[in-house]
Amino acid sequence: MSATQHAEHKHDHSHGHDDHDHGPPRGFMRWVTTTNHKDIGTLYLVFALVMLFVGGAMALVIRAELFEPGLQFVHPDFFNQMTTIHALIMLFGMIMPAFAGFANWMIPMMIGAPDMALPRLNNWSFWLLPFAAVMLLSTLLMPGGGPASGWTMYPPLVLQTGDAFPFLIFSVHLLGISSIMASINIIVTIMNMRAPGMTLMKMPLFAWTWLITAYLLIGAMPVLAGGVTMLLTDQFFGTSFFQAAGGGDPVLFQHIFWFFGHPEVYIIILPAFGIVSQIIPTFSRKPLFGYDSMVYATAAIGFLSYIVWAHHMFTVGMPLAGEMFFMLSTMLIAIPTGVKIFNWTATMWKGSISFETPMLFAVGFLFMFSIGGFSGLMMALVPVDFQYHDTYFIVAHFHYVLVPGALFAAIGGAYYWLPKWTGHMYDETLGRVHFWLSTIFVNLLFFPQHFLGLAGMPRRIPDYATQFADWNMWSSIGAFGFGFSQLLFVWVVIKCVRGGARATSQVWDEAKGLEWTVPSPAPYHTFQQAPDVK
Amino acid sequence: MIAEPEKRSHRRLTFRLGLMAVAMFGFGFLLVPFYYLLCDITGIGGRPAVVAAPAPSAVDAQRRVAVEFVATVNEYAPWEFRPETSSIEVEPGKLYDVAFLARNLTDHHLVGQAVPSIAPGEGAKYFRKTECFCFQEQEFAPAEQRDLRVQFYLDPALPKYVDRITLSYTLYVKPQAAATAASRS
């Protein structure tokens, strides 16, 4: 960043102080007060990258402890705090802000808008995040330690959290408010600020997936906020929403939580679908196959995500009719998802494909997300889910869809648009090395966890029976390999920001879309005159 | 600069979306009565067991159903709590009276609330109580021990495939009472 910033400073001096239109103000306050969508996008992305390593460090504490059976490094209660905060940080502090960063940077440029519709709200929704994250992390230093109930915060266990409890609840509130405001902003931008001629069905798919994601967020996040508020009043104000003694029911929380929790799954994966839908056509040198069906499939997934939540709790004692309903509706989701996988594959079919780093990550996504999708289909079956429930099989499943799924799409997107953001090409060789190291280690990390789960190893425990030792050791080796491989990514990004081959405005041969019509790096203000869309 | 009509349409859409978020916050709370409605319909969660039923009318002397009694206290709960008989054979439609023994293990005053649960869920609707200690909170003097009685019958309409029903109670310290007791001491 320093090189480009330095150049901008000189530029500012030559124009004098009252010239606001051509460049950003200087120094730290630029980032605090900015209302520019590109600045805020950068803030989101940098924040997400930092949180990737914070959450990743916690994952490595977990894997270090699980390297061998027995208790080696940490107290079991601290282990549980690690699993809990690792999940909360990675979901609310890393992957969601990362996609919000992409949305901020790219959506206005993709639809030919000069900025986001509500720039001040945009600034606020970002700046809530660091405070929420610090509040959440500070719980680790409090008497009684951080929350150790798992990120699902089930009562009555979560009510045994020490002084950290209200901080946990309020940080969840803040994270929720932040993402609701970001969603409102994205919807208003897309609905009101498209360039003339940019009809909804001409929008790049990334904008489409984010539009639907934003609606999912507005529908789901407030329900979580309500649920955790009930936890708060149960603990401090004598209500009995979830306390059986006062006539409440702890199972009710699970319903409320997963009513939010399942749309949340798609909130995380839909923007990833969007990014992959931008990358694959570019490097296959063909337009996206079945654009319309992609849009409808995304909408169908969005709708279905609201009626499947209880498949997370098959073992809780539901009536048979309920289990049947949630099983079948869950399996129905495989259809629109299958449409997407088919369309991506058909886009590549007979294309002249080249495998630059973004494409490697996108194809990796396609393969490994499908593995996670298939294990999801297995878990949708009620009878077998009784075996998988709360085992490492679940852990393997959701990490496959989140890490080589959502995270790989985000990394691929970063490589794809880095030249547009920085004006330099990244180091292609290092990028490919990063991909192959990540892919090998991520599979070593998560694939054995399928076997562990099927053999009966429960999740969220710091110790295990000796028959699970070998696969846990391999998994831990994979975890450290994967974790340290990401340092390479940081290096590639820093190197790309500081210099490298000049990027043209087109960057990739066959890249289509308005963002490739502006120079690289993208000027501070773009599309102040709306572009012509054919 | 943003034109005035555009600003207005931004404001209108923002307001609507904000309203949607607030409505969904309310919907989260609406899930609470909705959940209990579903529990009442399906009979799960022990809900039908907390209101007194009318006395039985007809007895089905041909049929025998095993009824088991389970008593639970949570970790650190200050009670001794167990059923006096672990199971009995009942004729549907006939009134039975059983007792659970409870003892306050502390040297102070306690208020308890028993919460019932019936398994299997399909049988819960047909398990009728005419009197139960779970209908009211139970006060215990320091170290007091006493029998808690429940009077019940099985509705003869109980599905034929149900031949065994378990009635379980968990005895809690009443939360508000616990708070006042703590402040008193």
Boltz contact constraints between the chains, C-beta under 6 A:
constraints:
  - contact:
      token1: [A, 117]
      token2: [B, 10]
      max_distance: 6.0
  - contact:
      token1: [A, 180]
      token2: [B, 21]
      max_distance: 6.0
  - contact:
      token1: [A, 184]
      token2: [B, 14]
      max_distance: 6.0
  - contact:
      token1: [A, 184]
      token2: [B, 17]
      max_distance: 6.0
  - contact:
      token1: [A, 187]
      token2: [B, 17]
      max_distance: 6.0
  - contact:
      token1: [A, 188]
      token2: [B, 10]
      max_distance: 6.0
  - contact:
      token1: [A, 188]
      token2: [B, 13]
      max_distance: 6.0
  - contact:
      token1: [A, 188]
      token2: [B, 14]
      max_distance: 6.0
  - contact:
      token1: [A, 192]
      token2: [B, 9]
      max_distance: 6.0
  - contact:
      token1: [A, 192]
      token2: [B, 10]
      max_distance: 6.0
  - contact:
      token1: [A, 218]
      token2: [B, 20]
      max_distance: 6.0
  - contact:
      token1: [A, 218]
      token2: [B, 21]
      max_distance: 6.0
  - contact:
      token1: [A, 219]
      token2: [B, 24]
      max_distance: 6.0
  - contact:
      token1: [A, 222]
      token2: [B, 21]
      max_distance: 6.0
  - contact:
      token1: [A, 222]
      token2: [B, 24]
      max_distance: 6.0
  - contact:
      token1: [A, 222]
      token2: [B, 25]
      max_distance: 6.0
  - contact:
      token1: [A, 223]
      token2: [B, 24]
      max_distance: 6.0
  - contact:
      token1: [A, 223]
      token2: [B, 28]
      max_distance: 6.0
  - contact:
      token1: [A, 225]
      token2: [B, 25]
      max_distance: 6.0
  - contact:
      token1: [A, 226]
      token2: [B, 25]
      max_distance: 6.0
  - contact:
      token1: [A, 226]
      token2: [B, 28]
      max_distance: 6.0
  - contact:
      token1: [A, 226]
      token2: [B, 29]
      max_distance: 6.0
  - contact:
      token1: [A, 227]
      token2: [B, 28]
      max_distance: 6.0
  - contact:
      token1: [A, 238]
      token2: [B, 176]
      max_distance: 6.0
  - contact:
      token1: [A, 243]
      token2: [B, 175]
      max_distance: 6.0
  - contact:
      token1: [A, 244]
      token2: [B, 115]
      max_distance: 6.0
  - contact:
      token1: [A, 245]
      token2: [B, 113]
      max_distance: 6.0
  - contact:
      token1: [A, 245]
      token2: [B, 172]
      max_distance: 6.0
  - contact:
      token1: [A, 245]
      token2: [B, 174]
      max_distance: 6.0
  - contact:
      token1: [A, 245]
      token2: [B, 175]
      max_distance: 6.0
  - contact:
      token1: [A, 246]
      token2: [B, 175]
      max_distance: 6.0
  - contact:
      token1: [A, 249]
      token2: [B, 45]
      max_distance: 6.0
  - contact:
      token1: [A, 252]
      token2: [B, 35]
      max_distance: 6.0
  - contact:
      token1: [A, 255]
      token2: [B, 35]
      max_distance: 6.0
  - contact:
      token1: [A, 256]
      token2: [B, 31]
      max_distance: 6.0
  - contact:
      token1: [A, 319]
      token2: [B, 42]
      max_distance: 6.0
